Amino acid sequence: MQLISNDKFISVNHRVLAKHEDSHESDKYDRAKELKAFDDTMAGVKGLVDAGTVHVPKIFIEPPNDLTQFTTCPQPNLLIPVIDLSGINGSDEIHKQIVDDVRTASETWGFFQVVNHGVPLSVLENMIQGIVGFHEQDLDAKKEFYSRDLGRPVRFNSNYDLYQSKAANWRDTVSFTRSAVDHDPKQLPSVCRDATIEYTNHVINLGDQLFGILSEALGLEPDHLRELECAKDYKFVCHYYPPCPKPELTLGASKHSDPSFLTILLQDQIGGLQVLHDNQWVNVNPISGGIVVNIGDFLQAISNNKFQSAQHRVLANSIGPRVSIACFFEGQSSTDVPAKYYGPIKELISEENPPVYRDFSISEYYAKFYSEGLDEKSGLDHFRL
């Protein structure tokens, strides 16, 4: 579908070429105007690609330091841990080994992949295809959901932080809150509604199991994190990364850590996700049937830094589209009254291990998180003692 607004934006792209614009062109550049022009199309990055752009618009070009700040791992065989959950309800010995593996991964990487997790491959594939279907449907159908209102239960846009970030990311996103999935599924887009409901049921069960394992990994009773309601609220953030004509100039997602207790991520087989480990970017290579799990900022805080919420990013790619679906377990809803406060678990605190963070509510954390771009420092820095 051809849009006049897209054509106008593409014409701007042709005169703001990546690294080769001269000072005269730079003087003409009005970032705020270009951001607004892009946003007004409601077509996202896919709209640019569909319109035939062969350049990366300047609003997407990352500062060189952000692209080269850390080296890509020179050891191709260095991989994040892969944990087989098939024996978690088996013998005590196998159960203990899985808990130990999760503990080690959470302390040293903050990332791991799980296999034999109980979610059928068909459910994973249907969810990915459902999100592809949403993003590749007619633009008029997607515009119905286009919004920058963070309170909307179903929301489509490109870059939630478009006007705050140093550089826009090469991706579009549709997100669903728990209220939509659990209480009013008719709000979900019809093209992915059934797949989302089925996938959610499995992911909630997997999350509950993982919180039990993580509780034991912290030396606590299996129900400890459940009783703290770490999985009470959740949301899905479903990214679509179109192929990029100059992937070396931009990112699919800037370096960040997650605003969650735990994130369960389903990715397709294209790849591009990287985790920062020992000041090196390590590829999180897709595994058929595998699901990525990572520790979020809230779990790092209540574990008093025992578990690590690792920084990660997504590379842009000339191949695509790539799709990923993240389920963020957020604890108590940021709109609940009275607010629940989270801080270091008292059983993990001692004179030798004093609290690192003050107590905070989820809404307080989000107020800070959403006031900045994705490429800023960890939101936890604001709550350190």
C-alpha positions, -999 to +999 in steps of 0.1 A: +000+000+000+016+032-011+014+062+012+022+098+003+036+104+038+059+074+034+071+087+000+078+121+015+098+104+043+117+082+019+127+113-001+142+127+030+161+095+035+179+098+002+194+131+012+206+120+047+229+092+036+244+072+065+280+082+071+286+103+040+266+134+044+285+166+043+282+195+068+258+214+046+233+185+046+238+181+084+228+217+090+195+209+073+187+179+095+158+184+118+155+152+139+123+161+156+106+167+122+119+135+108+107+115+138+073+130+135+071+123+098+080+087+104+055+083+133+027+099+113+028+072+087+018+046+113+035+022+089+066+015+110+099+003+097+081-023+076+065+007+058+100+020+049+111-014+035+078-018+016+083+016+001+117+005-013+142+024+008+178+015+001+192+037+028+190+038+066+173+071+076+194+092+099+169+088+128+180+051+130+218+055+127+235+046+160+263+066+174+295+048+164+306+043+200+273+024+208+280+000+179+317-006+188+317-001+226+322-038+232+338-064+210+319-093+195+331-125+211+361-139+192+352-174+205+324-188+183+321-218+206+313-197+237+275-202+241+250-194+268+240-224+290+214-248+276+194-265+304+173-296+298+141-294+320+128-329+312+139-344+346+128-316+369+101-338+384+123-369+384+148-381+409+162-359+436+196-361+420+184-348+385+163-322+402+192-309+422+214-308+391+189-287+372+186-263+401+224-260+403+226-254+365+200-226+367+218-211+397+251-210+379+236-196+347+217-169+366+248-159+386+273-158+357+253-151+326+218-139+335+207-158+304+201-195+295+180-215+271+157-243+281+148-274+261+123-301+269+103-275+286+068-289+279+057-264+253+048-282+221+068-272+190+035-266+172+025-240+198+058-222+194+056-222+156+019-210+156+028-181+179+056-170+156+034-173+125+006-154+143+029-124+150+042-125+114+006-125+103-001-094+123+028-074+110+023-085+074-014-078+072-029-048+054-017-015+070-052-003+076-058-033+099-026-025+119-035+012+122-065+002+143-040-007+170-014+021+165-008+041+197+018+055+220-005+053+250+013+030+274-020+022+291-036+006+261-040-032+266-031-039+229-007-015+212+012-014+179+039+011+171+076+014+161+099+022+190+080+029+223+108+054+230+110+070+196+112+105+209+135+098+238+162+075+223+195+086+207+187+064+177+155+046+167+158+008+164+150-011+132+119-029+144+081-027+149+062-040+179+028-052+190+022-057+227-005-073+248-011-069+285-025-095+308-059-077+310-063-083+273-052-119+272-069-131+304-100-109+307-110-097+272-093-117+245-115-102+219-093-071+221-064-092+206-060-090+169-079-117+152-050-128+131-030-140+161-057-143+188-059-181+191-022-186+189-016-160+216-041-175+240-027-210+235+009-199+239+001-178+270-013-208+288+019-228+282+042-198+291+024-191+323+030-227+334+066-226+324+071-193+342+056-208+374+080-238+371+110-215+366+101-193+396+101-225+417+135-235+404+149-200+409+136-199+445+155-231+452+185-218+434+185-189+459+184-213+488+148-205+495+116-226+497+102-235+462+072-212+467+091-181+479+091-161+446+055-172+439+044-159+473+061-126+464+038-125+434+067-122+410+045-137+382+013-119+391+013-096+361+028-100+327+028-086+292+039-098+258+061-076+236+062-091+200+089-076+178+092-077+140+126-069+126+124-062+088+155-068+066+178-038+068+196-024+037+226-012+059+226-033+090+261-021+101+246+014+108+218+006+132+205-020+157+174-040+160+174-033+198+198-011+217+218-024+247+195-027+277+184-049+306+148-060+311+122-043+334+109-076+348+115-103+373+119-128+345+117-128+307+108-158+286+117-152+250+106-171+219+128-163+188+127-177+153+157-193+137+173-162+121+192-150+151+207-116+161+202-116+198+234-110+218+242-109+255+270-089+271+293-114+290+327-104+303+326-072+281+320-092+250+289-096+229+280-133+227+254-146+202+223-163+216+220-188+188+185-201+182+178-237+190+149-255+174+122-258+201+144-239+226+132-209+247+155-182+260+151-172+297+168-142+312+169-126+346+152-092+348+162-061+369+136-068+396+150-103+403+185-089+404+173-064+430+155-088+453+183-114+450+206-085+462+228-090+430+231-128+434+214-131+401+224-109+372+201-090+348+224-090+319+226-063+292+216-075+258+209-062+223+197-073+188+217-068+157+200-055+125+202-080+097+200-079+059+180-111+062+145-111+075+120-105+088+131-118+122+104-123+149+108-125+187+081-127+214+090-117+249+069-124+280+078-101+308+068-113+343+064-080+361+051-088+396+023-067+409+006-045+383+020-009+382-016+003+386-025-017+417-035+002+448-020+001+473+014-004+456+035-033+466+072-026+473+100-049+464+135-050+478+163-074+487+148-106+503+155-105+540+167-142+540+195-132+517+207-102+538+233-103+565+260-081+580+284-096+555+259-091+527+240-058+533+212-047+510+223-031+478+190-016+468+162+003+485+126-009+483+107+003+452+073-002+436+069-014+400+052+019+391+081+038+405+106+018+384+085+022+353+082+059+357+120+061+355+123+035+328+098+051+304+113+086+309+145+075+291+154+058+259+161+021+257+198+028+253+203+044+287+219+028+318+201+001+338+171+014+356+184-003+388+210+024+392+183+048+404+175+025+434+209+017+447+217+025+483 
